[in-house]
Amino acid sequence: MIKNKKIAVVIPAHNEEKMIGKVIETMPNFVDLIIVIDDASTDKTVKKASDAAKKFKKKTEIVVNKKNKGVGGAIVIGYYMAIAKKMDCTAVMAGDAQMDPAELKDIVLPIINNEAEYVKGNRLIHGKAWQMIPKVRYLGNSVLSLLTKISSGYWQVADSQTGYAAISLKALKEMDLGNLYKSYGFPNDMLVHLNLIRARIKEIPIKPVYYQNGKSGIRIWKVIPTISWLLIRRFFWRLKKKYIIEDFHPLVFFYLFSFILNFIGLYLLIRLFYILHLTGHIPPMNALALFFCLIMAPQFLFFAMWFDMDYNKDLKVK
């Protein structure tokens, strides 16, 4: 407890028998409740967690999923428990001990002080991030972070993929937790949902921690396309919910005109090369129309993004 505010930590764990004990052992004493969600582990994760909780006298509740629900699904179960327990602040830490417990206080304090509704760790601004984070994961993170900015409307959030985060009880109650993505795209989808309730977000610098000789267990070439498609769908969902249904904004037209002109431009480009192949000549009107689309489409797109940035600028806490 900090400043009379109850703090919970949700630990999603799947086959983490090697490190789950260390995570519980090193949990700071100000944490009132540790919620371990065992996501259908086939090893001794549950036993190791239970033994560590007893040995180090940490108040811990363990939930065992008989079927694997994915990291996002496990976290959501923990969130529901935190709501039921009326925890003022709920943080998430991985079960693999790759999140430094010494940084937890910095993560939860903005929630406790009512400075933000959601706090995320940011590994990318650490001075040695490029050296410490596996290169493939670093590049994949950068790509997904850019797409997440566009999809979520949180343009200033730099590290979308880190799961080290904390959220207020108020935000948890307002969110549609059942609609959150259940797999590795959970942190990205979380930001989209938070934007819809206009939650203030703050990023805290954290140190990247990696074991297994720095090798990532995530299949990055499978994850990137999957999460990218999720973000495309969520982008249009957010536009509809936020800028059409709840409060109409003209940026919708700018995005729409940009997409239409891009499609027309693609058609004109194909048509131009087709005619050039058949006749050996470039049709003047086709070329002029294509040139118009190439100029106007990005302008409409950049204006739409600028409107979105301006509309959401107050949601980023410095």
C-alpha positions as CSV (number, residue, x, y, z in Angstrom):
1,M,0.0,0.0,0.0
2,I,1.2,3.5,-0.9
3,K,-0.6,6.6,0.4
4,N,-3.5,4.4,1.6
5,K,-4.0,3.1,-1.9
6,K,-4.2,-0.7,-2.5
7,I,-1.9,-2.1,-5.1
8,A,-2.2,-5.4,-6.9
9,V,0.1,-7.1,-9.4
10,V,-1.2,-9.5,-12.1
11,I,1.3,-12.1,-13.2
12,P,0.3,-14.0,-16.3
13,A,2.3,-17.3,-16.4
14,H,2.6,-20.1,-18.8
15,N,5.3,-22.8,-18.1
16,E,7.3,-20.4,-15.9
17,E,8.5,-22.8,-13.3
18,K,12.1,-21.6,-13.5
19,M,11.4,-17.9,-12.8
20,I,8.0,-17.5,-11.2
21,G,9.4,-18.1,-7.7
22,K,11.9,-15.3,-8.2
23,V,9.2,-12.9,-9.4
24,I,7.2,-13.5,-6.2
25,E,10.3,-13.4,-4.0
26,T,11.4,-10.0,-5.3
27,M,8.0,-8.4,-5.3
28,P,8.1,-5.1,-3.3
29,N,6.5,-5.1,0.1
30,F,4.1,-2.3,-0.8
31,V,2.2,-4.7,-3.1
32,D,-1.0,-5.7,-1.3
33,L,-2.0,-8.6,-3.5
34,I,-0.2,-10.8,-6.1
35,I,-2.5,-12.4,-8.6
36,V,-0.9,-15.3,-10.5
37,I,-2.9,-16.5,-13.5
38,D,-1.5,-19.9,-14.6
39,D,-2.5,-20.2,-18.2
40,A,-2.7,-24.0,-18.6
41,S,0.9,-24.6,-17.7
42,T,2.2,-28.2,-18.2
43,D,5.1,-27.8,-15.8
44,K,5.3,-26.9,-12.0
45,T,4.5,-23.2,-12.3
46,V,1.6,-23.4,-9.9
47,K,3.6,-25.4,-7.3
48,K,6.6,-23.0,-7.6
49,A,4.3,-20.0,-7.2
50,S,2.5,-21.4,-4.2
51,D,5.8,-22.5,-2.5
52,A,7.3,-19.0,-3.1
53,A,4.2,-17.2,-1.7
54,K,4.3,-19.3,1.5
55,K,8.1,-19.1,1.9
56,F,8.4,-15.3,1.4
57,K,5.0,-14.6,3.1
58,K,3.5,-12.8,0.1
59,K,-0.3,-12.5,-0.1
60,T,-1.0,-14.3,-3.3
61,E,-4.0,-15.7,-5.1
62,I,-3.4,-18.3,-7.9
63,V,-5.9,-18.9,-10.7
64,V,-5.4,-22.0,-12.9
65,N,-6.8,-21.9,-16.4
66,K,-7.6,-25.4,-17.6
67,K,-7.4,-24.1,-21.2
68,N,-4.8,-21.7,-22.5
69,K,-6.4,-18.2,-22.9
70,G,-3.4,-16.3,-24.2
71,V,-1.4,-13.7,-22.3
72,G,-4.1,-11.1,-22.8
73,G,-6.9,-13.4,-21.7
74,A,-4.9,-14.2,-18.5
75,I,-4.3,-10.5,-17.7
76,V,-8.0,-9.8,-18.2
77,I,-8.9,-12.5,-15.6
78,G,-6.4,-10.8,-13.2
79,Y,-8.0,-7.4,-14.0
80,Y,-11.5,-8.7,-13.1
81,M,-10.1,-10.0,-9.8
82,A,-8.5,-6.6,-9.0
83,I,-11.9,-4.9,-9.7
84,A,-13.6,-7.4,-7.3
85,K,-11.0,-6.7,-4.7
86,K,-11.3,-2.9,-5.2
87,M,-7.6,-2.5,-5.9
88,D,-6.8,1.2,-6.5
89,C,-3.9,0.4,-8.8
90,T,-3.2,-2.8,-10.7
91,A,0.2,-3.5,-12.4
92,V,1.2,-6.3,-14.7
93,M,4.5,-8.1,-14.5
94,A,5.6,-11.1,-16.6
95,G,6.2,-14.5,-15.0
96,D,9.7,-14.8,-16.6
97,A,11.4,-12.2,-14.3
98,Q,12.2,-9.9,-17.2
99,M,10.7,-6.9,-15.5
100,D,12.7,-5.2,-12.8
101,P,10.7,-5.1,-9.5
102,A,12.8,-2.1,-8.4
103,E,11.0,-0.1,-11.1
104,L,7.5,-1.0,-10.0
105,K,7.2,2.0,-7.6
106,D,7.9,4.4,-10.5
107,I,5.3,2.6,-12.6
108,V,2.5,2.8,-10.0
109,L,3.1,6.2,-8.5
110,P,1.5,8.3,-11.3
111,I,-1.6,6.2,-10.8
112,I,-1.5,6.7,-7.0
113,N,-1.0,10.4,-7.4
114,N,-3.8,10.7,-9.9
115,E,-1.5,12.0,-12.6
116,A,-2.6,9.3,-15.1
117,E,-5.0,6.4,-15.6
118,Y,-2.4,4.2,-17.3
119,V,1.3,4.0,-17.0
120,K,3.6,2.1,-19.4
121,G,7.3,1.2,-19.2
122,N,9.4,2.5,-22.1
123,R,12.5,0.4,-22.9
124,L,13.4,2.2,-26.1
125,I,14.6,5.4,-24.5
126,H,17.2,3.5,-22.3
127,G,20.7,4.5,-23.4
128,K,21.7,0.9,-24.2
129,A,18.4,-0.4,-25.6
130,W,19.8,-1.2,-29.0
131,Q,22.6,-3.3,-27.4
132,M,20.4,-5.0,-24.8
133,I,17.2,-5.8,-26.8
134,P,17.5,-8.6,-29.4
135,K,17.8,-6.9,-32.8
136,V,14.9,-8.6,-34.5
137,R,12.6,-7.9,-31.6
138,Y,13.8,-4.2,-31.5
139,L,13.0,-3.7,-35.2
140,G,9.7,-5.5,-34.9
141,N,8.8,-3.4,-31.8
142,S,9.6,-0.2,-33.8
143,V,7.3,-1.2,-36.6
144,L,4.4,-2.2,-34.4
145,S,4.9,0.9,-32.2
146,L,4.4,3.1,-35.3
147,L,1.3,1.2,-36.4
148,T,0.0,1.4,-32.8
149,K,0.4,5.2,-32.8
150,I,-1.9,5.5,-35.8
151,S,-4.4,2.9,-34.6
152,S,-4.7,4.0,-31.0
153,G,-4.4,7.8,-31.3
154,Y,-1.6,7.8,-28.6
155,W,0.9,9.4,-31.0
156,Q,3.5,10.1,-28.2
157,V,3.6,6.5,-26.9
158,A,7.0,5.1,-28.1
159,D,7.1,1.6,-26.8
160,S,3.8,-0.1,-27.4
161,Q,4.9,-3.7,-26.9
162,T,6.1,-3.6,-23.3
163,G,3.7,-5.3,-20.9
164,Y,5.1,-3.6,-17.8
165,A,2.2,-1.3,-17.0
166,A,-0.2,-0.2,-14.3
167,I,-3.8,1.0,-14.5
168,S,-6.3,2.7,-12.2
169,L,-9.4,1.1,-10.8
170,K,-11.5,3.8,-12.5
171,A,-10.1,3.0,-15.9
172,L,-10.6,-0.8,-15.4
173,K,-14.3,-0.2,-14.6
174,E,-14.8,2.0,-17.7
175,M,-13.2,-0.3,-20.2
176,D,-14.8,-3.1,-22.1
177,L,-12.4,-5.8,-20.8
178,G,-14.2,-8.6,-22.5
179,N,-13.5,-7.1,-25.9
180,L,-9.7,-7.0,-25.5
181,Y,-7.5,-9.0,-27.7
182,K,-6.3,-12.2,-26.0
183,S,-2.9,-12.9,-27.5
184,Y,0.4,-11.0,-28.1
185,G,-1.4,-8.0,-29.5
186,F,-3.0,-7.3,-26.1
187,P,-0.8,-4.2,-25.2
188,N,-1.6,-2.7,-28.6
189,D,-5.3,-3.3,-28.3
190,M,-5.2,-2.0,-24.7
191,L,-4.1,1.4,-26.0
192,V,-7.0,1.6,-28.5
193,H,-9.5,0.8,-25.7
194,L,-7.9,3.3,-23.4
195,N,-8.2,6.0,-26.0
196,L,-11.9,5.5,-26.3
197,I,-12.3,6.3,-22.6
198,R,-9.9,9.2,-22.9
199,A,-7.5,7.8,-20.4
200,R,-4.3,9.8,-19.6
201,I,-1.1,7.8,-20.3
202,K,2.4,8.3,-18.9
203,E,5.5,6.5,-20.0
204,I,8.3,5.6,-17.5
205,P,11.8,4.7,-18.6
206,I,12.7,1.1,-17.7
207,K,15.7,-1.0,-18.2
208,P,15.4,-3.8,-20.8
209,V,15.9,-7.2,-19.2
210,Y,16.4,-10.3,-21.3
211,Y,17.5,-13.9,-20.4
212,Q,17.9,-17.0,-22.6
213,N,21.1,-15.5,-24.0
214,G,19.1,-12.6,-25.4
215,K,17.0,-14.9,-27.7
216,S,13.4,-14.1,-28.1
217,G,10.8,-16.9,-27.9
218,I,8.3,-14.9,-30.0
219,R,8.1,-15.7,-33.7
220,I,8.4,-12.2,-34.9
221,W,7.5,-12.9,-38.6
222,K,4.3,-14.5,-37.4
223,V,3.4,-11.9,-34.8
224,I,4.0,-8.8,-36.9
225,P,1.4,-9.6,-39.6
226,T,-1.1,-10.8,-37.0
227,I,-0.9,-7.7,-34.8
228,S,-0.7,-5.4,-37.9
229,W,-4.0,-6.8,-39.1
230,L,-5.5,-6.4,-35.6
231,L,-4.3,-2.7,-35.6
232,I,-5.9,-2.0,-39.0
233,R,-9.2,-3.4,-37.8
234,R,-9.0,-1.5,-34.5
235,F,-8.0,1.7,-36.4
236,F,-11.3,1.7,-38.3
237,W,-13.2,0.6,-35.2
238,R,-11.8,3.6,-33.2
239,L,-12.6,6.0,-36.0
240,K,-16.2,4.8,-36.1
241,K,-16.7,4.8,-32.3
242,K,-14.9,8.0,-31.5
243,Y,-15.3,10.3,-34.5
244,I,-18.6,9.2,-36.0
245,I,-20.8,7.7,-33.2
246,E,-19.7,9.5,-30.1
247,D,-18.5,12.9,-31.4
248,F,-18.3,13.6,-35.2
249,H,-15.0,15.0,-36.4
250,P,-14.1,16.1,-40.0
251,L,-10.8,14.1,-39.9
252,V,-13.0,11.1,-41.0
253,F,-13.5,12.8,-44.4
254,F,-9.7,13.5,-44.7
255,Y,-8.9,9.8,-44.0
256,L,-11.7,8.8,-46.4
257,F,-10.5,11.0,-49.3
258,S,-7.0,9.8,-48.7
259,F,-8.0,6.1,-49.0
260,I,-10.2,6.8,-52.1
261,L,-7.4,8.7,-53.9
262,N,-4.9,6.0,-53.1
263,F,-7.1,3.4,-54.6
264,I,-7.8,5.5,-57.7
265,G,-4.1,6.2,-57.9
266,L,-3.2,2.5,-57.8
267,Y,-5.8,1.9,-60.6
268,L,-4.4,4.7,-62.7
269,L,-0.9,3.5,-62.2
270,I,-1.8,0.0,-63.4
271,R,-3.7,1.4,-66.3
272,L,-0.8,3.7,-67.3
273,F,1.7,0.8,-67.5
274,Y,-0.8,-1.3,-69.3
275,I,-1.4,1.3,-72.0
276,L,2.3,2.0,-72.2
277,H,3.0,-1.7,-72.8
278,L,0.3,-1.9,-75.5
279,T,1.0,1.4,-77.4
280,G,4.5,2.5,-76.2
281,H,3.0,5.9,-75.2
282,I,1.9,7.4,-71.9
283,P,-1.7,8.7,-72.0
284,P,-1.5,12.4,-70.9
285,M,-4.8,12.5,-69.0
286,N,-4.0,9.3,-67.2
287,A,-0.6,10.6,-66.2
288,L,-2.1,14.0,-65.1
289,A,-4.8,12.2,-63.0
290,L,-2.2,9.9,-61.4
291,F,0.0,12.9,-60.6
292,F,-3.0,14.6,-58.9
293,C,-3.7,11.5,-56.8
294,L,0.0,11.2,-55.8
295,I,0.0,14.8,-54.5
296,M,-3.4,15.0,-52.8
297,A,-3.6,11.5,-51.2
298,P,-0.7,12.0,-48.8
299,Q,-1.9,15.6,-48.0
300,F,-5.3,14.4,-46.9
301,L,-3.6,11.6,-44.9
302,F,-1.2,14.0,-43.1
303,F,-4.0,16.4,-42.3
304,A,-6.1,13.6,-40.9
305,M,-3.2,12.4,-38.7
306,W,-2.6,16.0,-37.6
307,F,-6.2,16.4,-36.5
308,D,-6.0,13.1,-34.6
309,M,-2.8,14.2,-32.9
310,D,-4.3,17.5,-31.9
311,Y,-7.5,15.9,-30.6
312,N,-5.5,13.5,-28.3
313,K,-2.6,15.7,-27.2
314,D,-4.0,16.1,-23.7
315,L,-4.0,12.4,-23.1
316,K,-0.2,12.1,-22.8
317,V,1.2,13.0,-19.4
318,K,4.8,14.3,-19.4
